């Protein structure tokens, strides 16, 4: 070893020693009021393994810089959570001096390709940090492909959608073990029935490394952190202690919070100790997004979930009569929509179904070398939200009347079940920049009355028939219950603040605080 190298090492060690003291006070005591006294459950080595990708982290460093701010009053920082199931409330203690508002916009059972369309229903536009967890809900690519993996394609578009929000948020992908991984192998005493078991490598999180590194979004892996502990059946970290079925339980959520806090506090220490936020970070935050990894894999630049005021913007007033926009719920739990009670009432909506250049829905993408279909000739699916109930309801005809074509579809709002629910009816519509669709209340009725209510629409991201929407959401039927209750106002999304829990309904974002 040369003397010059030894000298550099000695200088580095001396610098590290100096960093442990600031004005002759331990660094930990100076940061105590900023970083709090969060108690980790995961061991140190597991925490380190769980940081799957950190990278340059310019956007994350900006957020943490805001969390460390000592300005008075404290600067507000918004954090968003989307995916299947993430718990955050207990992690607020990690930054006691910060004014953090965290919105849990998770939608159980929903994969990334739904959130691409309806992101704004789950996060605020000025959010600064978004945690994303879709590993379980996304499932597996049908072909197990490394290149052109459908899960990677979907996640790239979702990440691009989030990064392009007005608040230029940092994005952290949180990966959890896929279904069957949080399980003991067949023949193990705790798996006598040979239930589904997946080994360590059977997950899409490894293929998603390309998204982490290309867009410099951070990645946390509960699999990496927990796997060796669970396999060794270390108490407190066994599969059955951390998971309920294939979802993280209370202990699993605490371990996920550990990883999130460890990433944020590690970034904070880096900023304070030796790498302050600077011009290079600011330039990286402000830089435009690069071209997609896969050419043409672009995300829509606006929400395709047209609810509330966005749905009202679709109405062609001069061609609408007999329908009125009403809130049939309460201020705290609104149920808005266009309502008619007489035959002949007409609601005309104008939508943009043009999808040229975006390719087909995922499962219809042609194989490499295959002939490319004319995507502008493929229909686009529109899913209309309408009310079905056991009383008062009538029948309406959905039809394309100008600019586009579709098969007319009659929808009966009456059913025998003693429940009132939002349903979805799907129309396959030709592509047009101005597609006029008319909803007309008919004379025919099975309830004796003629009420009809329409409350929203979701336009498919790409042309063609999307397998998830048809099979998982619609059940391969023409009409089905709109089951994403966090977005139709039936279930509240939880927002955590220092004032307590705030509950928000996904259809309009109004808040109702609970202490």
Phi and psi in degrees as a GROMACS rama.xvg file:
@    title "Ramachandran Plot"
@    xaxis  label "Phi"
@    yaxis  label "Psi"
@TYPE xy
-73.3978  158.611  UNK-2
-63.7409  -37.941  UNK-3
-62.9538  -39.7315  UNK-4
-67.2697  -40.5556  UNK-5
-61.4598  -38.7667  UNK-6
-64.5319  -41.5654  UNK-7
-63.9101  -40.3817  UNK-8
-64.6132  -43.3176  UNK-9
-61.6014  -41.993  UNK-10
-63.21  -40.1996  UNK-11
-64.0279  -42.2485  UNK-12
-64.6406  -38.8923  UNK-13
-64.4611  -39.4549  UNK-14
-64.2653  -39.3713  UNK-15
-63.0067  -41.8916  UNK-16
-62.4752  -39.94  UNK-17
-65.6305  -32.0825  UNK-18
-67.3539  -20.9459  UNK-19
-74.6684  -14.9788  UNK-20
-126.52  131.669  UNK-21
-127.315  117.8  UNK-22
54.2186  41.6464  UNK-23
61.5155  20.0744  UNK-24
-117.91  140.959  UNK-25
-57.5836  137.75  UNK-26
-58.8086  -35.5675  UNK-27
-64.0304  -36.1993  UNK-28
-71.9101  -34.5796  UNK-29
-68.1767  -31.7811  UNK-30
-91.1651  -3.88008  UNK-31
-57.0895  -42.6702  UNK-32
-74.5195  -17.0663  UNK-33
-91.3754  -42.4291  UNK-34
-98.1072  -11.5685  UNK-35
71.4039  -163.826  UNK-36
-125.443  49.9574  UNK-37
-62.1805  133.476  UNK-38
-101.827  114.344  UNK-39
-79.5177  144.136  UNK-40
-96.2676  -40.5328  UNK-41
-67.9414  141.843  UNK-42
-65.6303  162.516  UNK-43
-58.798  -45.1608  UNK-44
-62.4393  -38.6231  UNK-45
-66.4414  -37.6631  UNK-46
-60.493  -44.2682  UNK-47
-63.5379  -40.0587  UNK-48
-65.7037  -30.7526  UNK-49
-72.7037  -16.6377  UNK-50
-81.6523  86.5843  UNK-51
-72.9397  -35.6693  UNK-52
-152.767  128.811  UNK-53
-113.729  -51.1637  UNK-54
65.9371  -155.358  UNK-55
-73.1096  -33.5316  UNK-56
58.3086  37.6791  UNK-57
-59.9263  -45.0261  UNK-58
-66.3623  -41.1764  UNK-59
-64.738  -40.3446  UNK-60
-62.6619  -35.5134  UNK-61
-64.1314  -44.3187  UNK-62
-63.124  -46.9714  UNK-63
-65.0765  -34.9263  UNK-64
-57.6233  -41.1362  UNK-65
-66.7766  -37.5449  UNK-66
-64.2247  -30.2364  UNK-67
-87.0098  -6.26346  UNK-68
-60.069  139.741  UNK-69
-101.715  12.5814  UNK-70
-63.6633  154.65  UNK-71
-124.252  126.513  UNK-72
-69.0242  161.866  UNK-73
-58.188  141.514  UNK-74
-67.3476  134.629  UNK-75
-76.4223  134.822  UNK-76
-126.876  125.626  UNK-77
-99.3057  132.309  UNK-78
-120.686  136.023  UNK-79
-117.125  148.52  UNK-80
-127.928  124.107  UNK-81
-133.913  153.667  UNK-82
132.329  -150.769  UNK-83
-83.714  -46.231  UNK-84
-169.729  107.697  UNK-85
-135.296  135.914  UNK-86
-109.023  135.051  UNK-87
-126.929  -23.7562  UNK-88
-49.5369  -43.033  UNK-89
-68.398  -19.8334  UNK-90
-79.6159  -10.5216  UNK-91
-61.219  -27.0753  UNK-92
-65.9631  -13.1304  UNK-93
-70.2534  -23.0071  UNK-94
-132.761  74.1254  UNK-95
-64.5115  -24.3063  UNK-96
-85.1055  -10.8132  UNK-97
-88.8304  154.653  UNK-98
-102.103  88.9803  UNK-99
-103.71  132.162  UNK-100
-117.268  120.34  UNK-101
-118.364  123.355  UNK-102
-106.65  121.429  UNK-103
-90.8171  97.9306  UNK-104
-99.6197  25.3693  UNK-105
-67.1578  145.887  UNK-106
-130.13  96.0642  UNK-107
-55.4751  139.183  UNK-108
79.4203  7.66735  UNK-109
-112.055  130.856  UNK-110
-85.5549  178.895  UNK-111
-63.1519  -32.4195  UNK-112
-70.4357  -17.1721  UNK-113
-76.5836  -43.4832  UNK-114
-66.8586  -26.5377  UNK-115
-56.1168  -40.9663  UNK-116
-78.6773  -36.4716  UNK-117
-120.584  30.8548  UNK-118
-55.4592  -43.8012  UNK-119
-65.6981  -14.0191  UNK-120
-78.1832  -11.7463  UNK-121
-120.421  -17.0055  UNK-122
-133.047  153.946  UNK-123
-80.7162  147.851  UNK-124
-63.5295  -27.1227  UNK-125
-98.797  19.9893  UNK-126
-60.6236  145.431  UNK-127
-108.497  -18.2698  UNK-128
-146.953  127.483  UNK-129
-125.976  121.92  UNK-130
-93.8034  133.742  UNK-131
-125.124  125.712  UNK-132
-134.754  103.244  UNK-133
-130.023  10.2712  UNK-134
-58.7261  -44.8307  UNK-135
-72.0039  -49.4108  UNK-136
-66.6552  -30.0652  UNK-137
-70.2368  -25.1439  UNK-138
69.2845  -144.425  UNK-139
-124.572  149.766  UNK-140
-65.7239  133.278  UNK-141
-60.1195  -29.6008  UNK-142
-102.379  -0.0367176  UNK-143
53.4303  34.9427  UNK-144
-75.1095  144.927  UNK-145
-86.5054  -40.0266  UNK-146
-101.607  137.053  UNK-147
71.1917  21.8781  UNK-148
-60.5811  127.149  UNK-149
-63.7195  -33.0418  UNK-150
-68.045  -41.1941  UNK-151
-63.8798  -41.421  UNK-152
-60.7701  -46.2116  UNK-153
-63.2034  -45.2885  UNK-154
-68.205  -32.7332  UNK-155
-62.7718  -43.9174  UNK-156
-65.5863  -39.104  UNK-157
-64.3452  -45.4451  UNK-158
-59.9085  -42.2681  UNK-159
-62.7428  -40.7245  UNK-160
-58.9181  -44.7841  UNK-161
-68.7729  -46.1484  UNK-162
-60.8319  -25.3699  UNK-163
-89.8459  2.25866  UNK-164
-63.44  154.442  UNK-165
-55.4734  -32.6961  UNK-166
-78.1964  0.498665  UNK-167
46.4211  57.5644  UNK-168
-71.7975  155.462  UNK-169
-76.7231  149.168  UNK-170
-124.276  131.308  UNK-171
-124.638  118.878  UNK-172
-87.3955  122.699  UNK-173
-103.758  117.013  UNK-174
-103.521  134.708  UNK-175
-119.106  159.556  UNK-176
-57.1427  138.299  UNK-177
-72.998  168.159  UNK-178
-57.8645  126.28  UNK-179
97.5832  -14.7661  UNK-180
-81.7867  -35.2963  UNK-181
-81.9814  59.845  UNK-182
-152.767  154.058  UNK-183
-87.5218  150.178  UNK-184
-66.9923  157.652  UNK-185
-55.1372  137.02  UNK-186
95.8949  -16.8611  UNK-187
-69.9549  143.776  UNK-188
-54.3462  -26.8979  UNK-189
-91.5445  4.85783  UNK-190
-136.882  59.997  UNK-191
-70.6233  -22.346  UNK-192
-92.0529  8.33364  UNK-193
54.3724  47.3957  UNK-194
-69.8076  165.606  UNK-195
-49.8525  133.068  UNK-196
-136.466  130.482  UNK-197
-119.994  133.524  UNK-198
-73.7502  176.892  UNK-199
-55.0448  -36.9076  UNK-200
-85.6981  -10.2689  UNK-201
-86.2634  75.0072  UNK-202
-156.084  152.338  UNK-203
-83.6224  -5.96887  UNK-204
-63.6863  -29.1987  UNK-205
-70.4343  -39.7967  UNK-206
-65.5134  -26.9351  UNK-207
-77.0572  -2.52212  UNK-208
-54.9996  -32.2894  UNK-209
-63.9721  -34.9782  UNK-210
-72.0747  -42.5455  UNK-211
-55.9375  -52.3967  UNK-212
-74.8983  -36.7188  UNK-213
-67.556  -41.2307  UNK-214
-100.146  1.29495  UNK-215
52.9831  48.5817  UNK-216
-104.313  140.825  UNK-217
-77.3791  154.496  UNK-218
-134.369  130.54  UNK-219
-117.834  139.428  UNK-220
-127.516  110.953  UNK-221
-69.56  -31.1925  UNK-222
-58.6136  -51.8167  UNK-223
-58.9832  -40.5552  UNK-224
-73.9042  -38.0244  UNK-225
-100.432  -24.4711  UNK-226
-55.0935  -53.3808  UNK-227
-64.7033  -33.3737  UNK-228
-68.326  -41.8528  UNK-229
-69.024  -42.0652  UNK-230
-62.6571  -36.7298  UNK-231
-77.7003  -3.98652  UNK-232
54.2581  44.9134  UNK-233
-72.8374  131.315  UNK-234
-59.3331  134.922  UNK-235
94.0694  -14.3998  UNK-236
-131.125  13.8423  UNK-237
-68.7199  154.852  UNK-238
-55.3695  -44.9968  UNK-239
-70.6223  -17.0166  UNK-240
-85.9946  -29.3  UNK-241
-96.1233  -20.1159  UNK-242
-127.787  149.357  UNK-243
-118.255  114.073  UNK-244
58.401  -122.389  UNK-245
-109.618  15.8399  UNK-246
-111.635  145.392  UNK-247
-59.7396  134.627  UNK-248
-90.0629  -160.613  UNK-249
-58.0446  -44.4737  UNK-250
-66.7968  -38.9473  UNK-251
-62.8778  -39.5984  UNK-252
-66.6981  -34.7491  UNK-253
-64.7258  -38.9664  UNK-254
-67.5335  -36.5777  UNK-255
-65.035  -41.422  UNK-256
-62.5263  -37.947  UNK-257
-54.217  -46.9504  UNK-258
-65.2726  -41.9669  UNK-259
-63.2683  -45.1434  UNK-260
-67.2455  -39.5094  UNK-261
-61.8178  -41.7359  UNK-262
-62.2842  -46.0396  UNK-263
-68.3653  -43.392  UNK-264
-70.9155  -34.4556  UNK-265
-63.3224  -40.2677  UNK-266
-65.382  -38.8723  UNK-267
-62.6102  -45.5035  UNK-268
-63.2928  -38.5661  UNK-269
-61.5836  -44.7497  UNK-270
-63.8591  -42.0718  UNK-271
-77.5999  -36.7619  UNK-272
-83.0937  -47.6677  UNK-273
-151.78  -10.2947  UNK-274
-132.078  76.2627  UNK-275
-66.0644  156.134  UNK-276
-62.3848  132.641  UNK-277
-141.214  -167.924  UNK-278
-60.9672  -38.8266  UNK-279
-60.8308  -40.5913  UNK-280
-63.2037  -48.4586  UNK-281
-59.9016  -40.3428  UNK-282
-66.56  -37.4748  UNK-283
-67.4695  -38.6355  UNK-284
-64.302  -41.2384  UNK-285
-80.5789  -14.3106  UNK-286
-64.917  143.767  UNK-287
-67.7358  158.107  UNK-288
-65.82  145.093  UNK-289
-70.4243  170.096  UNK-290
-60.4819  153.061  UNK-291
-57.6284  151.351  UNK-292
-57.4393  -49.0557  UNK-293
-99.8475  118.961  UNK-294
-50.7727  132.269  UNK-295
83.7584  -3.19185  UNK-296
-84.2609  59.6418  UNK-297
-93.9003  152.269  UNK-298
-97.1121  157.067  UNK-299
-62.7845  147.079  UNK-300
-91.8547  10.1445  UNK-301
-154.146  166.294  UNK-302
-67.1491  137.731  UNK-303
-96.4285  -2.28455  UNK-304
-89.2969  105.882  UNK-305
-103.981  90.1106  UNK-306
-126.069  160.02  UNK-307
59.7394  -131.315  UNK-308
-62.9835  -32.2689  UNK-309
-66.8101  -33.2947  UNK-310
-71.0812  -38.6049  UNK-311
-62.2581  -30.7813  UNK-312
-66.7778  -16.7714  UNK-313
-80.3763  -18.6747  UNK-314
-69.8097  136.293  UNK-315
-97.3491  97.7849  UNK-316
-62.6954  -36.1445  UNK-317
-69.937  -14.8174  UNK-318
-113.91  15.8063  UNK-319
-117.476  133.99  UNK-320
-152.234  143.243  UNK-321
87.6187  -8.74655  UNK-322
-107.006  139.988  UNK-323
-129.819  143.156  UNK-324
-83.6903  115.798  UNK-325
-130.368  150.127  UNK-326
-101.337  106.364  UNK-327
-91.7772  8.27244  UNK-328
-105.86  -138.075  UNK-329
-123.983  173.928  UNK-330
-61.8882  -40.8083  UNK-331
-72.8586  -35.3147  UNK-332
-132.197  77.6289  UNK-333
-71.9252  148.906  UNK-334
-134.893  73.1821  UNK-335
-81.8604  160.492  UNK-336
168.211  171.659  UNK-337
-88.5368  125.131  UNK-338
-122.596  134.352  UNK-339
-125.566  152.635  UNK-340
-129.783  3.20956  UNK-341
-129.448  152.562  UNK-342
-68.1637  149.707  UNK-343
85.4996  -8.43971  UNK-344
-62.1292  140.972  UNK-345
-130.56  131.788  UNK-346
-118.656  118.835  UNK-347
-109.247  131.578  UNK-348
-121.351  142.458  UNK-349
-117.147  119.297  UNK-350
-124.834  156.125  UNK-351
-100.079  111.048  UNK-352
-109.176  15.3824  UNK-353
-73.0491  127.808  UNK-354
-133.054  23.0278  UNK-355
-60.4064  134.934  UNK-356
86.4739  -4.71941  UNK-357
-96.1226  -7.31284  UNK-358
80.6142  179.691  UNK-359
-91.4643  165.977  UNK-360
-57.9918  147.682  UNK-361
-37.2714  -58.2433  UNK-362
-67.5337  -10.6837  UNK-363
-99.6089  3.06029  UNK-364
-61.116  131.009  UNK-365
-70.5621  151.467  UNK-366
-67.9714  160.27  UNK-367
-57.0695  130.773  UNK-368
87.8728  -12.4389  UNK-369
-77.5876  159.441  UNK-370
-64.9055  132.167  UNK-371
-77.8974  127.859  UNK-372
-73.5469  161.246  UNK-373
-81.063  95.2683  UNK-374
-65.5618  -26.2346  UNK-375
-71.6787  -10.4139  UNK-376
-93.4141  -9.71232  UNK-377
-83.1752  143.235  UNK-378
-72.5149  161.686  UNK-379
-116.258  136.11  UNK-380
-86.7068  136.357  UNK-381
-123.018  128.99  UNK-382
-109.026  108.987  UNK-383
-92.1352  134.795  UNK-384
-88.3374  126.666  UNK-385
-140.904  158.295  UNK-386
-88.5706  138.244  UNK-387
-123.014  138.378  UNK-388
-149.263  172.4  UNK-389
-92.0798  -0.720992  UNK-390
-148.637  152.56  UNK-391
75.6193  -15.2694  UNK-392
-83.3042  147.85  UNK-393
-114.934  -160.999  UNK-394
-120.349  140.188  UNK-395
-131.003  152.047  UNK-396
-105.875  123.606  UNK-397
-96.5414  125.394  UNK-398
-149.685  153.927  UNK-399
-90.6279  124.797  UNK-400
-117.086  -13.2514  UNK-401
-161.05  134.007  UNK-402
83.9892  -16.9073  UNK-403
-152.213  173.924  UNK-404
-133.713  147.027  UNK-405
-162.482  164.006  UNK-406
-77.677  123.913  UNK-407
-57.7051  140.717  UNK-408
-133.191  122.872  UNK-409
-86.9605  136.914  UNK-410
-127.809  123.215  UNK-411
-94.4169  120.274  UNK-412
-81.619  -1.32682  UNK-413
-101.042  139.482  UNK-414
-146.185  166.338  UNK-415
-81.5475  -25.8961  UNK-416
-62.8839  135.253  UNK-417
-79.2315  64.341  UNK-418
-155.15  146.765  UNK-419
-110.239  119.335  UNK-420
-138.618  153.541  UNK-421
-78.9423  131.956  UNK-422
-114.99  167.387  UNK-423
-121.562  137.348  UNK-424
-118.543  137.351  UNK-425
-105.308  134.366  UNK-426
-115.499  137.698  UNK-427
-101.248  112.696  UNK-428
-117.657  141.984  UNK-429
-68.9209  159.194  UNK-430
-79.7338  136.282  UNK-431
-164.464  147.064  UNK-432
-73.2491  -24.3699  UNK-433
-135.144  92.627  UNK-434
-105.706  113.332  UNK-435
-92.9958  122.875  UNK-436
-116.845  132.311  UNK-437
-111.273  137.586  UNK-438
-118.156  113.601  UNK-439
-121.724  129.415  UNK-440
-77.0857  128.189  UNK-441
-95.8057  166.774  UNK-442
-68.2385  -36.1402  UNK-443
-63.0561  140.469  UNK-444
-153.812  144.413  UNK-445
-107.168  -1.29  UNK-446
-109.629  -13.3455  UNK-447
91.9521  -6.67421  UNK-448
-129.435  -179.832  UNK-449
-133.15  21.5591  UNK-450
-65.8218  140.174  UNK-451
-145.29  135.989  UNK-452
-131.254  130.379  UNK-453
-122.417  130.63  UNK-454
-123.024  -4.58778  UNK-455
174.09  176.855  UNK-456
-151.362  149.811  UNK-457
-123.836  124.549  UNK-458
-99.5979  130.586  UNK-459
-59.1723  144.828  UNK-460
-65.0145  -38.3743  UNK-461
-131.171  162.231  UNK-462
-70.5086  159.59  UNK-463
93.5968  -177.254  UNK-464
-101.219  119.03  UNK-465
-86.7927  127.634  UNK-466
-62.6138  -39.989  UNK-467
-66.7922  -47.1102  UNK-468
-58.5381  -42.1239  UNK-469
-77.667  -39.2578  UNK-470
-89.8471  -49.4603  UNK-471
-80.8719  -45.04  UNK-472
-85.1798  -45.3802  UNK-473
-94.0364  -14.4665  UNK-474
65.1295  30.7408  UNK-475
61.9303  22.3416  UNK-476
-108.398  166.047  UNK-477
-76.0219  -25.7049  UNK-478
-143.04  141.206  UNK-479
-157.685  161.402  UNK-480
-62.0358  136.423  UNK-481
-78.4652  99.7302  UNK-482
-86.0093  -4.26408  UNK-483
-86.1165  80.3112  UNK-484
-69.1616  -21.6119  UNK-485
-67.9845  -16.9182  UNK-486
-111.043  -3.52173  UNK-487
-110.21  3.14975  UNK-488
94.6425  -2.10138  UNK-489
-78.8665  -31.5297  UNK-490
-122.088  137.271  UNK-491
-82.1269  141.151  UNK-492
-89.2747  142.704  UNK-493
-98.7414  132.761  UNK-494
-116.241  127.001  UNK-495
-99.2254  130.809  UNK-496
-139.833  175.141  UNK-497
-65.64  -22.9743  UNK-498
-77.929  -11.8155  UNK-499
129.996  -161.93  UNK-500
-86.6904  136.219  UNK-501
-116.242  132.618  UNK-502
-103.335  129.653  UNK-503
-124.476  141.442  UNK-504
-92.8656  132.048  UNK-505
-67.536  -10.7737  UNK-506
-86.1145  -15.0588  UNK-507
-148.688  -6.50634  UNK-508
77.7481  7.69612  UNK-509
-69.8604  147.291  UNK-510
-107.249  146.089  UNK-511
-134.814  115.027  UNK-512
-83.3717  142.351  UNK-513
-128.799  130.889  UNK-514
